[in-house]
Amino acid sequence: MKLLESVRFRADSVNLLDVVVRYWKFLLAAGITVFIISAAASLTITPLFRSTVVLYPTTNGVETQTRFGIQNTANPLFGDETATEKVLQILKSDKIKEYLVSKYDLMNHYGISSDAKFRYTMLDARMKKYIVSRKTQYNSIEISVLDKDPLLAATMANDIAVQIDTVFNQIVRDAGKRSYSAISNSYNDQFSMVKSLEDSLDIVAVNGSGKSVPAGLKAGSVSSSWASAAGHYDPEFLRLINMFESENENLSAIRSRLTEAKMLAEQNLPYTHIINKANVPEKKALPRRSAIVIASVLSAMAVMFFFLALSEMIARDEK
């Protein structure tokens, strides 16, 4: 630092063009040497091929969240931001990761030793580097796979796209099964209550008024025909009628929810629409050898020129 501080960098202290003229042979030789070394080094880098899938989430990805309520028909057919974020989250899930690691034996494929101390951390880092999912400006999703095997890159990218639907449906089915189990219990309890009220109505009707329950009251629906005859029944019968109406409506609502839960528990819907399938790439994506060589040569020559110019300044300042 003291040496650099002692050098006075004046505009007239050294002619940079003169440095180039005086040392051009040295710079040229250095550039050629670096060119050969960097070119040889780039040849040792394993080439990687990139294959890409482009897809859109379908409206099923949005409608799932309202299956037990009112459907939102205002959602766009493709490119819904909420659906896109859901699919991106699925792509980051452990289910997708575990599937790829198991099917493609990625530990061995990425050359990670089973004795490595941080092998799962290394695997995660390589997967993040070579398997990339991103949202495009058009709210579509792009899945890119880099690999030394072009066929494997295309196969893996297409496989990931297929697994989105598989994982999505599995999540929905699991939720549907849990809901179906819980709603089934409520339905059975409610059905027993309605059946009990129906039996009570039969007893009160026969014992209290000598009439039987109107046929419309049974089998889950209340006929309007009983209203005209309501005056013939005692207050207890009318109270049971009102309870039966209310509880039967509740039973009908629970039955609807049970049907929806069963549909979800058994569903297998598409959640993505593939725009472009991944094809086997013909040209490597990495490394860009020409860029490596050019950058190496220019960097080396710039560093050498800097030190030559600096040495000239120091020599001239000492005179």
C-alpha atoms as one frame of an Amber mdcrd trajectory, in Angstrom:
protein
   0.000   0.000   0.000   2.864   2.409   0.802   4.333   1.722  -2.613   1.027
   2.518  -4.299   0.590   5.653  -2.200   4.029   6.850  -3.276   3.069   6.653
  -6.938   1.546   9.818  -8.326  -0.962   8.987 -11.028  -0.696  11.977 -13.344
  -2.142  12.211 -16.815   1.336  12.581 -18.228   2.986   9.955 -16.039   2.695
   7.201 -18.638   1.385   6.849 -22.143  -0.953   3.866 -22.162  -0.710   3.509
 -25.908   3.052   3.426 -25.534   2.696   0.547 -23.082   0.656  -1.403 -25.634
   3.218  -0.713 -28.391   6.173  -1.669 -26.220   4.687  -4.838 -24.752   2.336
  -5.992 -27.487   4.292  -9.161 -28.117   4.180 -10.038 -24.430   0.463  -9.268
 -24.221  -0.213 -11.268 -27.359   1.774 -14.241 -26.092  -0.017 -14.088 -22.759
  -3.385 -13.874 -24.497  -2.619 -16.897 -26.682  -1.434 -18.853 -23.660  -4.559
 -18.044 -21.684  -6.685 -18.844 -24.740  -5.155 -22.317 -25.018  -5.416 -23.007
 -21.296  -9.006 -21.777 -20.967 -10.072 -23.631 -24.132  -8.526 -26.843 -22.826
 -10.108 -26.326 -19.406 -13.559 -25.691 -20.915 -13.339 -29.014 -22.763 -13.107
 -30.816 -19.430 -16.445 -29.376 -18.270 -19.296 -31.843 -18.700 -21.844 -30.401
 -21.154 -25.392 -29.952 -19.845 -28.587 -30.031 -21.889 -31.711 -28.069 -21.005
 -35.267 -29.292 -21.643 -38.306 -27.200 -20.768 -42.027 -27.703 -20.213 -44.493
 -24.799 -20.314 -47.918 -25.271 -18.749 -50.911 -23.388 -17.391 -52.892 -24.311
 -14.274 -56.552 -25.024 -15.069 -59.561 -23.640 -13.222 -59.722 -26.872 -11.179
 -56.816 -25.512  -9.173 -58.968 -22.591  -8.067 -62.320 -24.353  -7.774 -60.971
 -26.886  -5.306 -60.925 -24.296  -2.566 -64.680 -23.633  -3.014 -65.940 -27.164
  -3.559 -67.787 -27.096  -0.254 -69.276 -23.688  -0.904 -70.349 -21.469  -3.795
 -68.348 -21.893  -6.977 -66.551 -18.802  -8.200 -67.340 -18.620 -11.909 -65.378
 -15.388 -12.376 -62.010 -17.163 -12.458 -60.209 -17.112 -15.814 -59.805 -20.376
 -17.691 -56.004 -20.098 -17.750 -53.400 -17.987 -16.013 -55.138 -17.461 -12.676
 -52.512 -16.153 -10.264 -53.853 -18.103  -7.273 -53.818 -21.372  -9.210 -50.309
 -20.612 -10.493 -49.003 -20.083  -6.958 -50.618 -23.349  -5.859 -48.920 -25.295
  -8.626 -45.553 -23.675  -7.838 -45.993 -24.743  -4.231 -46.730 -28.297  -5.352
 -43.527 -28.251  -7.421 -41.573 -27.365  -4.273 -43.244 -30.082  -2.205 -41.469
 -33.051  -0.651 -43.749 -35.406  -2.604 -42.327 -34.242  -5.956 -38.782 -34.243
  -4.612 -39.040 -37.734  -3.091 -40.595 -39.076  -6.277 -37.727 -37.767  -8.450
 -35.011 -38.901  -6.046 -36.481 -42.405  -5.939 -37.346 -42.874  -9.619 -34.174
 -41.375 -11.098 -31.782 -42.384  -8.283 -30.561 -38.808  -8.086 -28.072 -39.482
  -5.301 -26.003 -41.651  -7.632 -26.898 -39.670 -10.731 -25.481 -36.476  -9.209
 -22.419 -38.353  -7.935 -23.173 -37.881  -4.226 -21.488 -40.511  -2.079 -23.586
 -42.391   0.446 -20.819 -41.637   2.981 -20.938 -37.873   2.417 -21.549 -35.988
   5.649 -24.036 -33.527   4.199 -25.338 -35.612   1.323 -28.970 -34.500   1.641
 -27.907 -30.863   1.712 -25.769 -31.494  -1.381 -28.658 -33.261  -3.094 -31.018
 -30.395  -2.341 -28.491 -27.869  -3.696 -28.034 -29.821  -6.938 -31.770 -30.246
  -7.451 -32.301 -26.507  -6.989 -29.504 -25.837  -9.473 -30.558 -28.313 -12.167
 -34.359 -28.382 -11.740 -35.916 -24.913 -11.872 -39.599 -23.912 -11.850 -40.671
 -20.325 -12.370 -43.700 -18.227 -13.170 -43.518 -16.408 -16.507 -44.826 -12.926
 -17.232 -47.968 -14.516 -18.679 -48.722 -16.433 -15.443 -47.761 -19.720 -17.055
 -45.239 -22.036 -15.391 -41.916 -23.032 -16.920 -40.168 -26.183 -15.696 -36.550
 -26.504 -16.847 -34.268 -29.486 -16.275 -30.516 -29.382 -16.883 -28.727 -32.700
 -17.248 -25.753 -34.278 -18.950 -28.156 -36.764 -20.591 -30.467 -34.902 -23.026
 -33.025 -37.735 -23.073 -33.162 -37.827 -19.288 -33.596 -34.048 -19.135 -36.671
 -34.226 -21.394 -38.095 -37.294 -19.648 -37.699 -35.777 -16.197 -39.255 -32.437
 -17.204 -42.323 -34.154 -18.690 -42.557 -36.467 -15.690 -42.576 -33.530 -13.283
 -45.457 -31.943 -15.217 -47.459 -35.181 -14.941 -46.737 -35.478 -11.234 -48.378
 -32.117 -10.556 -51.796 -33.621 -11.311 -50.961 -36.779  -9.353 -49.924 -34.910
  -6.216 -52.733 -32.353  -6.497 -55.381 -35.077  -6.813 -53.871 -37.039  -3.943
 -54.047 -33.996  -1.673 -57.665 -33.333  -2.641 -58.618 -37.012  -2.272 -57.051
 -37.200   1.187 -58.935 -34.081   2.252 -62.141 -35.483   0.721 -61.758 -38.792
   2.569 -61.299 -37.047   5.909 -64.293 -34.823   5.229 -66.380 -37.781   4.078
 -65.628 -39.667   7.287 -66.546 -36.711   9.488 -69.683 -35.817   7.511 -70.796
 -39.471   7.434 -70.969 -39.471  11.227 -73.022 -36.271  11.185 -75.288 -37.697
   8.499 -75.910 -40.921  10.427 -76.715 -38.986  13.596 -79.043 -36.652  11.727
 -80.723 -39.527   9.896 -81.375 -41.268  13.220 -82.932 -38.085  14.585 -85.211
 -37.657  11.556 -86.186 -41.334  11.726 -87.000 -40.964  15.408 -89.198 -37.931
  14.711 -90.917 -39.809  11.916 -91.685 -42.688  14.287 -92.953 -40.237  16.903
 -95.223 -38.646  14.316 -96.673 -42.057  13.474 -97.377 -42.772  17.127 -98.919
 -39.373  17.900-100.940 -39.389  14.699-102.431 -42.814  15.370-102.931 -42.432
  19.112-103.881 -38.794  19.215-105.982 -38.177  16.141-106.686 -41.552  14.620
-104.854 -40.512  11.456-101.540 -41.616  10.026 -98.675 -39.351   8.936 -99.297
 -37.909   5.449 -97.292 -39.844   2.877 -95.535 -36.649   1.768 -93.889 -36.300
   5.171 -92.033 -39.563   4.801 -89.134 -40.379   2.497 -87.393 -37.081   3.247
 -89.861 -34.472   1.967 -92.713 -32.556   3.542 -95.843 -32.397   1.398 -97.817
 -29.173   1.240-100.991 -31.261   1.453-100.629 -31.645   5.228-101.061 -27.907
   5.746-104.745 -27.969   4.878-105.291 -30.794   7.350-103.119 -29.356  10.126
-106.117 -28.215  12.070-107.160 -31.826  12.560-104.022 -32.622  14.612-103.293
 -31.789  18.255-100.538 -29.332  19.316 -98.048 -32.131  20.027 -98.404 -33.403
  16.484 -97.908 -29.910  15.062 -94.793 -29.410  17.210 -93.332 -32.676  15.899
 -94.245 -31.674  12.364 -92.251 -28.439  12.712 -89.286 -30.280  14.206 -89.457
 -32.884  11.460 -89.437 -30.176   8.774 -86.430 -28.412  10.284 -84.372 -31.547
  10.932 -85.228 -32.998   7.538 -83.899 -29.844   5.847 -80.700 -30.218   7.870
 -80.462 -33.851   6.733 -80.807 -32.766   3.105 -78.009 -30.193   3.513 -75.713
 -32.750   5.138 -76.498 -35.232   2.346 -75.371 -32.650  -0.231 -72.110 -32.070
   1.626 -71.609 -35.815   1.909 -72.048 -36.209  -1.841 -69.506 -33.456  -2.518
 -67.005 -35.013  -0.108 -67.415 -38.398  -1.804 -66.782 -36.822  -5.212 -63.605
 -35.208  -3.897 -62.476 -38.469  -2.287 -62.776 -40.240  -5.655 -61.801 -37.475
  -8.067 -59.039 -37.537 -10.660 -59.114 -34.168 -12.425 -56.479 -32.379 -14.532
 -54.990 -29.369 -12.788 -52.596 -28.342 -15.548 -52.713 -27.829 -19.289 -49.385
 -28.384 -21.039 -48.637 -25.788 -23.703 -45.199 -27.045 -24.743 -43.919 -30.518
 -23.919 -40.252 -31.034 -23.208 -38.332 -32.281 -26.234 -34.928 -33.932 -26.326
 -32.485 -31.022 -26.810 -30.076 -31.247 -29.733 -27.619 -28.630 -28.524 -25.983
 -28.245 -25.152 -27.007 -25.326 -22.973 -23.901 -25.236 -20.786 -21.038 -24.568
 -20.709 -20.767 -21.715 -23.199 -17.155 -22.414 -24.096 -16.712 -19.381 -26.349
 -17.884 -17.067 -23.565 -15.544 -18.759 -21.076 -12.543 -18.437 -23.400 -13.232
 -14.823 -24.378 -13.844 -13.758 -20.784 -10.667 -15.517 -19.621  -8.478 -13.953
 -22.316  -9.826 -10.435 -21.836  -9.558 -10.672 -18.059  -6.005 -11.977 -18.173
  -4.872  -9.329 -20.664  -6.551  -6.563 -18.675  -4.789  -7.654 -15.483  -1.432
  -7.876 -17.255  -1.891  -4.497 -18.890  -2.742  -2.972 -15.500   0.410  -4.306
 -13.868   2.579  -3.272 -16.840   1.157   0.239 -16.724   1.593   0.327 -12.952
   5.218  -0.779 -13.205   5.848   1.947 -15.793   4.349   4.563 -13.479   6.448
   3.400 -10.542   9.635   3.338 -12.647   8.976   6.835 -13.993   8.140   8.189
 -10.545  11.402   6.896  -9.122  13.445   8.744 -11.719
